[in-house]
Amino acid sequence: MSGIYYVEAHMNCHECKKEIVKSNGIGTGYGLNDKKQRICYACCAVEDKKWMDEKGLTSLYFIENGNGMKVTNWPASLEYPIIEHSKSRHNWGLTRTDFWFNDHKGNRWWGYHIGEWTQLARCQRVKNI
């Protein structure tokens, strides 16, 4: 049956076992872990924190609006305020924003975002001074 997708009426998070509720927005209400198991947005944040702790590298979404700047994970269940930033021109003729934030353990991170039409930002943990 190509083009037809079955959506379960009731799904539970593989990690915390709570019922996954679809949001009113365009989100699904769940993410997939590395084993393709459905996990709720809150557990997505836990998994993302583990990844950051282990790898020291991650991709997050750069948000700049009237409320300031922050980085979030995909469902925005993990969020860090940007504490310092600088803007410059990228060699592609786009804006480059370098920024710094502290994670859930107080570790300092640096990241950069390029352009005006995307939110994807590369981030890495830096040594605390």
Chimera marker file (.cmm) of the C-alpha trace (Angstrom):
<marker_set name="trace">
<marker id="1" x="0.000" y="0.000" z="0.000" r="1" g="1" b="0" radius="0.5"/>
<marker id="2" x="2.283" y="2.754" z="-1.190" r="1" g="1" b="0" radius="0.5"/>
<marker id="3" x="1.498" y="6.287" z="-0.091" r="1" g="1" b="0" radius="0.5"/>
<marker id="4" x="-0.634" y="5.160" z="2.874" r="1" g="1" b="0" radius="0.5"/>
<marker id="5" x="0.888" y="5.263" z="6.328" r="1" g="1" b="0" radius="0.5"/>
<marker id="6" x="-0.606" y="3.614" z="9.379" r="1" g="1" b="0" radius="0.5"/>
<marker id="7" x="-0.465" y="5.807" z="12.482" r="1" g="1" b="0" radius="0.5"/>
<marker id="8" x="-0.980" y="4.135" z="15.822" r="1" g="1" b="0" radius="0.5"/>
<marker id="9" x="-3.772" y="5.640" z="17.902" r="1" g="1" b="0" radius="0.5"/>
<marker id="10" x="-1.832" y="5.146" z="21.139" r="1" g="1" b="0" radius="0.5"/>
<marker id="11" x="1.939" y="5.085" z="21.364" r="1" g="1" b="0" radius="0.5"/>
<marker id="12" x="4.173" y="4.921" z="24.399" r="1" g="1" b="0" radius="0.5"/>
<marker id="13" x="7.704" y="6.249" z="24.724" r="1" g="1" b="0" radius="0.5"/>
<marker id="14" x="10.237" y="3.421" z="24.551" r="1" g="1" b="0" radius="0.5"/>
<marker id="15" x="12.307" y="5.044" z="27.332" r="1" g="1" b="0" radius="0.5"/>
<marker id="16" x="9.893" y="6.449" z="29.947" r="1" g="1" b="0" radius="0.5"/>
<marker id="17" x="6.805" y="4.451" z="28.866" r="1" g="1" b="0" radius="0.5"/>
<marker id="18" x="4.555" y="7.542" z="29.000" r="1" g="1" b="0" radius="0.5"/>
<marker id="19" x="1.930" y="7.964" z="26.324" r="1" g="1" b="0" radius="0.5"/>
<marker id="20" x="3.115" y="10.019" z="23.364" r="1" g="1" b="0" radius="0.5"/>
<marker id="21" x="0.648" y="12.749" z="22.536" r="1" g="1" b="0" radius="0.5"/>
<marker id="22" x="0.754" y="14.435" z="19.148" r="1" g="1" b="0" radius="0.5"/>
<marker id="23" x="1.099" y="18.175" z="19.462" r="1" g="1" b="0" radius="0.5"/>
<marker id="24" x="-1.291" y="20.663" z="17.852" r="1" g="1" b="0" radius="0.5"/>
<marker id="25" x="1.536" y="21.871" z="15.604" r="1" g="1" b="0" radius="0.5"/>
<marker id="26" x="3.224" y="20.055" z="12.785" r="1" g="1" b="0" radius="0.5"/>
<marker id="27" x="5.324" y="17.832" z="15.069" r="1" g="1" b="0" radius="0.5"/>
<marker id="28" x="4.745" y="14.123" z="15.484" r="1" g="1" b="0" radius="0.5"/>
<marker id="29" x="5.015" y="14.153" z="19.282" r="1" g="1" b="0" radius="0.5"/>
<marker id="30" x="8.001" y="11.802" z="19.183" r="1" g="1" b="0" radius="0.5"/>
<marker id="31" x="11.519" y="11.372" z="17.877" r="1" g="1" b="0" radius="0.5"/>
<marker id="32" x="13.441" y="8.237" z="16.991" r="1" g="1" b="0" radius="0.5"/>
<marker id="33" x="16.450" y="7.021" z="18.925" r="1" g="1" b="0" radius="0.5"/>
<marker id="34" x="19.447" y="5.332" z="17.285" r="1" g="1" b="0" radius="0.5"/>
<marker id="35" x="17.533" y="2.022" z="17.249" r="1" g="1" b="0" radius="0.5"/>
<marker id="36" x="14.559" y="3.672" z="15.463" r="1" g="1" b="0" radius="0.5"/>
<marker id="37" x="12.386" y="3.359" z="18.575" r="1" g="1" b="0" radius="0.5"/>
<marker id="38" x="9.867" y="6.117" z="19.308" r="1" g="1" b="0" radius="0.5"/>
<marker id="39" x="10.717" y="8.351" z="22.245" r="1" g="1" b="0" radius="0.5"/>
<marker id="40" x="8.856" y="11.381" z="23.610" r="1" g="1" b="0" radius="0.5"/>
<marker id="41" x="10.258" y="14.898" z="23.272" r="1" g="1" b="0" radius="0.5"/>
<marker id="42" x="11.380" y="14.949" z="26.926" r="1" g="1" b="0" radius="0.5"/>
<marker id="43" x="13.411" y="11.781" z="26.360" r="1" g="1" b="0" radius="0.5"/>
<marker id="44" x="14.841" y="13.329" z="23.170" r="1" g="1" b="0" radius="0.5"/>
<marker id="45" x="16.374" y="15.997" z="25.432" r="1" g="1" b="0" radius="0.5"/>
<marker id="46" x="17.856" y="13.313" z="27.710" r="1" g="1" b="0" radius="0.5"/>
<marker id="47" x="19.355" y="11.504" z="24.704" r="1" g="1" b="0" radius="0.5"/>
<marker id="48" x="20.743" y="14.757" z="23.283" r="1" g="1" b="0" radius="0.5"/>
<marker id="49" x="22.381" y="15.593" z="26.632" r="1" g="1" b="0" radius="0.5"/>
<marker id="50" x="24.007" y="12.142" z="26.716" r="1" g="1" b="0" radius="0.5"/>
<marker id="51" x="25.312" y="12.652" z="23.165" r="1" g="1" b="0" radius="0.5"/>
<marker id="52" x="26.735" y="16.070" z="24.072" r="1" g="1" b="0" radius="0.5"/>
<marker id="53" x="28.403" y="14.668" z="27.212" r="1" g="1" b="0" radius="0.5"/>
<marker id="54" x="29.973" y="11.734" z="25.349" r="1" g="1" b="0" radius="0.5"/>
<marker id="55" x="30.935" y="13.307" z="22.024" r="1" g="1" b="0" radius="0.5"/>
<marker id="56" x="31.588" y="16.977" z="22.790" r="1" g="1" b="0" radius="0.5"/>
<marker id="57" x="30.085" y="17.834" z="19.375" r="1" g="1" b="0" radius="0.5"/>
<marker id="58" x="26.515" y="18.323" z="18.261" r="1" g="1" b="0" radius="0.5"/>
<marker id="59" x="24.221" y="20.133" z="15.869" r="1" g="1" b="0" radius="0.5"/>
<marker id="60" x="21.574" y="22.393" z="17.363" r="1" g="1" b="0" radius="0.5"/>
<marker id="61" x="19.148" y="24.989" z="16.046" r="1" g="1" b="0" radius="0.5"/>
<marker id="62" x="20.090" y="28.659" z="16.371" r="1" g="1" b="0" radius="0.5"/>
<marker id="63" x="17.145" y="30.881" z="17.303" r="1" g="1" b="0" radius="0.5"/>
<marker id="64" x="17.367" y="34.675" z="17.219" r="1" g="1" b="0" radius="0.5"/>
<marker id="65" x="14.231" y="36.664" z="17.919" r="1" g="1" b="0" radius="0.5"/>
<marker id="66" x="12.941" y="39.548" z="20.016" r="1" g="1" b="0" radius="0.5"/>
<marker id="67" x="13.554" y="37.484" z="23.150" r="1" g="1" b="0" radius="0.5"/>
<marker id="68" x="17.296" y="37.130" z="22.504" r="1" g="1" b="0" radius="0.5"/>
<marker id="69" x="19.343" y="34.214" z="21.201" r="1" g="1" b="0" radius="0.5"/>
<marker id="70" x="19.310" y="30.546" z="22.120" r="1" g="1" b="0" radius="0.5"/>
<marker id="71" x="20.072" y="27.106" z="20.742" r="1" g="1" b="0" radius="0.5"/>
<marker id="72" x="17.682" y="24.176" z="20.937" r="1" g="1" b="0" radius="0.5"/>
<marker id="73" x="17.425" y="20.579" z="19.845" r="1" g="1" b="0" radius="0.5"/>
<marker id="74" x="14.952" y="19.635" z="17.105" r="1" g="1" b="0" radius="0.5"/>
<marker id="75" x="11.749" y="19.494" z="19.201" r="1" g="1" b="0" radius="0.5"/>
<marker id="76" x="12.947" y="22.397" z="21.421" r="1" g="1" b="0" radius="0.5"/>
<marker id="77" x="12.798" y="20.193" z="24.537" r="1" g="1" b="0" radius="0.5"/>
<marker id="78" x="16.455" y="21.096" z="25.198" r="1" g="1" b="0" radius="0.5"/>
<marker id="79" x="17.347" y="24.783" z="25.236" r="1" g="1" b="0" radius="0.5"/>
<marker id="80" x="20.405" y="26.856" z="26.135" r="1" g="1" b="0" radius="0.5"/>
<marker id="81" x="20.546" y="30.661" z="26.167" r="1" g="1" b="0" radius="0.5"/>
<marker id="82" x="23.442" y="32.206" z="24.267" r="1" g="1" b="0" radius="0.5"/>
<marker id="83" x="25.593" y="34.222" z="26.656" r="1" g="1" b="0" radius="0.5"/>
<marker id="84" x="27.961" y="35.812" z="24.135" r="1" g="1" b="0" radius="0.5"/>
<marker id="85" x="28.011" y="36.222" z="20.356" r="1" g="1" b="0" radius="0.5"/>
<marker id="86" x="29.716" y="37.999" z="17.477" r="1" g="1" b="0" radius="0.5"/>
<marker id="87" x="28.594" y="38.549" z="13.892" r="1" g="1" b="0" radius="0.5"/>
<marker id="88" x="30.777" y="38.733" z="10.808" r="1" g="1" b="0" radius="0.5"/>
<marker id="89" x="30.602" y="38.055" z="7.084" r="1" g="1" b="0" radius="0.5"/>
<marker id="90" x="31.155" y="34.552" z="5.774" r="1" g="1" b="0" radius="0.5"/>
<marker id="91" x="33.198" y="34.120" z="2.595" r="1" g="1" b="0" radius="0.5"/>
<marker id="92" x="30.024" y="33.027" z="0.760" r="1" g="1" b="0" radius="0.5"/>
<marker id="93" x="28.634" y="36.530" z="1.292" r="1" g="1" b="0" radius="0.5"/>
<marker id="94" x="26.370" y="35.425" z="4.133" r="1" g="1" b="0" radius="0.5"/>
<marker id="95" x="26.233" y="36.394" z="7.797" r="1" g="1" b="0" radius="0.5"/>
<marker id="96" x="28.204" y="34.245" z="10.220" r="1" g="1" b="0" radius="0.5"/>
<marker id="97" x="27.308" y="34.212" z="13.904" r="1" g="1" b="0" radius="0.5"/>
<marker id="98" x="29.752" y="32.729" z="16.399" r="1" g="1" b="0" radius="0.5"/>
<marker id="99" x="28.257" y="32.140" z="19.840" r="1" g="1" b="0" radius="0.5"/>
<marker id="100" x="28.989" y="30.680" z="23.245" r="1" g="1" b="0" radius="0.5"/>
<marker id="101" x="26.701" y="29.010" z="25.780" r="1" g="1" b="0" radius="0.5"/>
<marker id="102" x="26.892" y="26.851" z="28.885" r="1" g="1" b="0" radius="0.5"/>
<marker id="103" x="25.352" y="23.388" z="28.911" r="1" g="1" b="0" radius="0.5"/>
<marker id="104" x="23.395" y="21.507" z="31.593" r="1" g="1" b="0" radius="0.5"/>
<marker id="105" x="26.630" y="20.741" z="33.486" r="1" g="1" b="0" radius="0.5"/>
<marker id="106" x="28.065" y="24.252" z="33.207" r="1" g="1" b="0" radius="0.5"/>
<marker id="107" x="30.508" y="23.324" z="30.433" r="1" g="1" b="0" radius="0.5"/>
<marker id="108" x="31.310" y="26.068" z="27.936" r="1" g="1" b="0" radius="0.5"/>
<marker id="109" x="30.375" y="25.477" z="24.283" r="1" g="1" b="0" radius="0.5"/>
<marker id="110" x="31.145" y="27.385" z="21.094" r="1" g="1" b="0" radius="0.5"/>
<marker id="111" x="29.042" y="27.221" z="17.975" r="1" g="1" b="0" radius="0.5"/>
<marker id="112" x="28.569" y="28.910" z="14.652" r="1" g="1" b="0" radius="0.5"/>
<marker id="113" x="25.648" y="29.568" z="12.372" r="1" g="1" b="0" radius="0.5"/>
<marker id="114" x="25.915" y="30.661" z="8.730" r="1" g="1" b="0" radius="0.5"/>
<marker id="115" x="23.268" y="32.454" z="6.687" r="1" g="1" b="0" radius="0.5"/>
<marker id="116" x="19.813" y="33.868" z="7.137" r="1" g="1" b="0" radius="0.5"/>
<marker id="117" x="17.664" y="31.048" z="5.736" r="1" g="1" b="0" radius="0.5"/>
<marker id="118" x="18.581" y="28.170" z="8.003" r="1" g="1" b="0" radius="0.5"/>
<marker id="119" x="18.788" y="27.528" z="11.743" r="1" g="1" b="0" radius="0.5"/>
<marker id="120" x="21.281" y="24.671" z="11.789" r="1" g="1" b="0" radius="0.5"/>
<marker id="121" x="24.358" y="25.366" z="13.905" r="1" g="1" b="0" radius="0.5"/>
<marker id="122" x="27.457" y="23.276" z="14.594" r="1" g="1" b="0" radius="0.5"/>
<marker id="123" x="28.548" y="23.271" z="18.225" r="1" g="1" b="0" radius="0.5"/>
<marker id="124" x="31.459" y="21.891" z="20.204" r="1" g="1" b="0" radius="0.5"/>
<marker id="125" x="32.493" y="21.856" z="23.828" r="1" g="1" b="0" radius="0.5"/>
<marker id="126" x="35.513" y="24.036" z="24.618" r="1" g="1" b="0" radius="0.5"/>
<marker id="127" x="37.905" y="23.893" z="27.537" r="1" g="1" b="0" radius="0.5"/>
<marker id="128" x="36.848" y="25.937" z="30.530" r="1" g="1" b="0" radius="0.5"/>
<marker id="129" x="39.292" y="28.692" z="31.340" r="1" g="1" b="0" radius="0.5"/>
<link id1="1" id2="2" r="1" g="1" b="0" radius="0.2"/>
<link id1="2" id2="3" r="1" g="1" b="0" radius="0.2"/>
<link id1="3" id2="4" r="1" g="1" b="0" radius="0.2"/>
<link id1="4" id2="5" r="1" g="1" b="0" radius="0.2"/>
<link id1="5" id2="6" r="1" g="1" b="0" radius="0.2"/>
<link id1="6" id2="7" r="1" g="1" b="0" radius="0.2"/>
<link id1="7" id2="8" r="1" g="1" b="0" radius="0.2"/>
<link id1="8" id2="9" r="1" g="1" b="0" radius="0.2"/>
<link id1="9" id2="10" r="1" g="1" b="0" radius="0.2"/>
<link id1="10" id2="11" r="1" g="1" b="0" radius="0.2"/>
<link id1="11" id2="12" r="1" g="1" b="0" radius="0.2"/>
<link id1="12" id2="13" r="1" g="1" b="0" radius="0.2"/>
<link id1="13" id2="14" r="1" g="1" b="0" radius="0.2"/>
<link id1="14" id2="15" r="1" g="1" b="0" radius="0.2"/>
<link id1="15" id2="16" r="1" g="1" b="0" radius="0.2"/>
<link id1="16" id2="17" r="1" g="1" b="0" radius="0.2"/>
<link id1="17" id2="18" r="1" g="1" b="0" radius="0.2"/>
<link id1="18" id2="19" r="1" g="1" b="0" radius="0.2"/>
<link id1="19" id2="20" r="1" g="1" b="0" radius="0.2"/>
<link id1="20" id2="21" r="1" g="1" b="0" radius="0.2"/>
<link id1="21" id2="22" r="1" g="1" b="0" radius="0.2"/>
<link id1="22" id2="23" r="1" g="1" b="0" radius="0.2"/>
<link id1="23" id2="24" r="1" g="1" b="0" radius="0.2"/>
<link id1="24" id2="25" r="1" g="1" b="0" radius="0.2"/>
<link id1="25" id2="26" r="1" g="1" b="0" radius="0.2"/>
<link id1="26" id2="27" r="1" g="1" b="0" radius="0.2"/>
<link id1="27" id2="28" r="1" g="1" b="0" radius="0.2"/>
<link id1="28" id2="29" r="1" g="1" b="0" radius="0.2"/>
<link id1="29" id2="30" r="1" g="1" b="0" radius="0.2"/>
<link id1="30" id2="31" r="1" g="1" b="0" radius="0.2"/>
<link id1="31" id2="32" r="1" g="1" b="0" radius="0.2"/>
<link id1="32" id2="33" r="1" g="1" b="0" radius="0.2"/>
<link id1="33" id2="34" r="1" g="1" b="0" radius="0.2"/>
<link id1="34" id2="35" r="1" g="1" b="0" radius="0.2"/>
<link id1="35" id2="36" r="1" g="1" b="0" radius="0.2"/>
<link id1="36" id2="37" r="1" g="1" b="0" radius="0.2"/>
<link id1="37" id2="38" r="1" g="1" b="0" radius="0.2"/>
<link id1="38" id2="39" r="1" g="1" b="0" radius="0.2"/>
<link id1="39" id2="40" r="1" g="1" b="0" radius="0.2"/>
<link id1="40" id2="41" r="1" g="1" b="0" radius="0.2"/>
<link id1="41" id2="42" r="1" g="1" b="0" radius="0.2"/>
<link id1="42" id2="43" r="1" g="1" b="0" radius="0.2"/>
<link id1="43" id2="44" r="1" g="1" b="0" radius="0.2"/>
<link id1="44" id2="45" r="1" g="1" b="0" radius="0.2"/>
<link id1="45" id2="46" r="1" g="1" b="0" radius="0.2"/>
<link id1="46" id2="47" r="1" g="1" b="0" radius="0.2"/>
<link id1="47" id2="48" r="1" g="1" b="0" radius="0.2"/>
<link id1="48" id2="49" r="1" g="1" b="0" radius="0.2"/>
<link id1="49" id2="50" r="1" g="1" b="0" radius="0.2"/>
<link id1="50" id2="51" r="1" g="1" b="0" radius="0.2"/>
<link id1="51" id2="52" r="1" g="1" b="0" radius="0.2"/>
<link id1="52" id2="53" r="1" g="1" b="0" radius="0.2"/>
<link id1="53" id2="54" r="1" g="1" b="0" radius="0.2"/>
<link id1="54" id2="55" r="1" g="1" b="0" radius="0.2"/>
<link id1="55" id2="56" r="1" g="1" b="0" radius="0.2"/>
<link id1="56" id2="57" r="1" g="1" b="0" radius="0.2"/>
<link id1="57" id2="58" r="1" g="1" b="0" radius="0.2"/>
<link id1="58" id2="59" r="1" g="1" b="0" radius="0.2"/>
<link id1="59" id2="60" r="1" g="1" b="0" radius="0.2"/>
<link id1="60" id2="61" r="1" g="1" b="0" radius="0.2"/>
<link id1="61" id2="62" r="1" g="1" b="0" radius="0.2"/>
<link id1="62" id2="63" r="1" g="1" b="0" radius="0.2"/>
<link id1="63" id2="64" r="1" g="1" b="0" radius="0.2"/>
<link id1="64" id2="65" r="1" g="1" b="0" radius="0.2"/>
<link id1="65" id2="66" r="1" g="1" b="0" radius="0.2"/>
<link id1="66" id2="67" r="1" g="1" b="0" radius="0.2"/>
<link id1="67" id2="68" r="1" g="1" b="0" radius="0.2"/>
<link id1="68" id2="69" r="1" g="1" b="0" radius="0.2"/>
<link id1="69" id2="70" r="1" g="1" b="0" radius="0.2"/>
<link id1="70" id2="71" r="1" g="1" b="0" radius="0.2"/>
<link id1="71" id2="72" r="1" g="1" b="0" radius="0.2"/>
<link id1="72" id2="73" r="1" g="1" b="0" radius="0.2"/>
<link id1="73" id2="74" r="1" g="1" b="0" radius="0.2"/>
<link id1="74" id2="75" r="1" g="1" b="0" radius="0.2"/>
<link id1="75" id2="76" r="1" g="1" b="0" radius="0.2"/>
<link id1="76" id2="77" r="1" g="1" b="0" radius="0.2"/>
<link id1="77" id2="78" r="1" g="1" b="0" radius="0.2"/>
<link id1="78" id2="79" r="1" g="1" b="0" radius="0.2"/>
<link id1="79" id2="80" r="1" g="1" b="0" radius="0.2"/>
<link id1="80" id2="81" r="1" g="1" b="0" radius="0.2"/>
<link id1="81" id2="82" r="1" g="1" b="0" radius="0.2"/>
<link id1="82" id2="83" r="1" g="1" b="0" radius="0.2"/>
<link id1="83" id2="84" r="1" g="1" b="0" radius="0.2"/>
<link id1="84" id2="85" r="1" g="1" b="0" radius="0.2"/>
<link id1="85" id2="86" r="1" g="1" b="0" radius="0.2"/>
<link id1="86" id2="87" r="1" g="1" b="0" radius="0.2"/>
<link id1="87" id2="88" r="1" g="1" b="0" radius="0.2"/>
<link id1="88" id2="89" r="1" g="1" b="0" radius="0.2"/>
<link id1="89" id2="90" r="1" g="1" b="0" radius="0.2"/>
<link id1="90" id2="91" r="1" g="1" b="0" radius="0.2"/>
<link id1="91" id2="92" r="1" g="1" b="0" radius="0.2"/>
<link id1="92" id2="93" r="1" g="1" b="0" radius="0.2"/>
<link id1="93" id2="94" r="1" g="1" b="0" radius="0.2"/>
<link id1="94" id2="95" r="1" g="1" b="0" radius="0.2"/>
<link id1="95" id2="96" r="1" g="1" b="0" radius="0.2"/>
<link id1="96" id2="97" r="1" g="1" b="0" radius="0.2"/>
<link id1="97" id2="98" r="1" g="1" b="0" radius="0.2"/>
<link id1="98" id2="99" r="1" g="1" b="0" radius="0.2"/>
<link id1="99" id2="100" r="1" g="1" b="0" radius="0.2"/>
<link id1="100" id2="101" r="1" g="1" b="0" radius="0.2"/>
<link id1="101" id2="102" r="1" g="1" b="0" radius="0.2"/>
<link id1="102" id2="103" r="1" g="1" b="0" radius="0.2"/>
<link id1="103" id2="104" r="1" g="1" b="0" radius="0.2"/>
<link id1="104" id2="105" r="1" g="1" b="0" radius="0.2"/>
<link id1="105" id2="106" r="1" g="1" b="0" radius="0.2"/>
<link id1="106" id2="107" r="1" g="1" b="0" radius="0.2"/>
<link id1="107" id2="108" r="1" g="1" b="0" radius="0.2"/>
<link id1="108" id2="109" r="1" g="1" b="0" radius="0.2"/>
<link id1="109" id2="110" r="1" g="1" b="0" radius="0.2"/>
<link id1="110" id2="111" r="1" g="1" b="0" radius="0.2"/>
<link id1="111" id2="112" r="1" g="1" b="0" radius="0.2"/>
<link id1="112" id2="113" r="1" g="1" b="0" radius="0.2"/>
<link id1="113" id2="114" r="1" g="1" b="0" radius="0.2"/>
<link id1="114" id2="115" r="1" g="1" b="0" radius="0.2"/>
<link id1="115" id2="116" r="1" g="1" b="0" radius="0.2"/>
<link id1="116" id2="117" r="1" g="1" b="0" radius="0.2"/>
<link id1="117" id2="118" r="1" g="1" b="0" radius="0.2"/>
<link id1="118" id2="119" r="1" g="1" b="0" radius="0.2"/>
<link id1="119" id2="120" r="1" g="1" b="0" radius="0.2"/>
<link id1="120" id2="121" r="1" g="1" b="0" radius="0.2"/>
<link id1="121" id2="122" r="1" g="1" b="0" radius="0.2"/>
<link id1="122" id2="123" r="1" g="1" b="0" radius="0.2"/>
<link id1="123" id2="124" r="1" g="1" b="0" radius="0.2"/>
<link id1="124" id2="125" r="1" g="1" b="0" radius="0.2"/>
<link id1="125" id2="126" r="1" g="1" b="0" radius="0.2"/>
<link id1="126" id2="127" r="1" g="1" b="0" radius="0.2"/>
<link id1="127" id2="128" r="1" g="1" b="0" radius="0.2"/>
<link id1="128" id2="129" r="1" g="1" b="0" radius="0.2"/>
</marker_set>
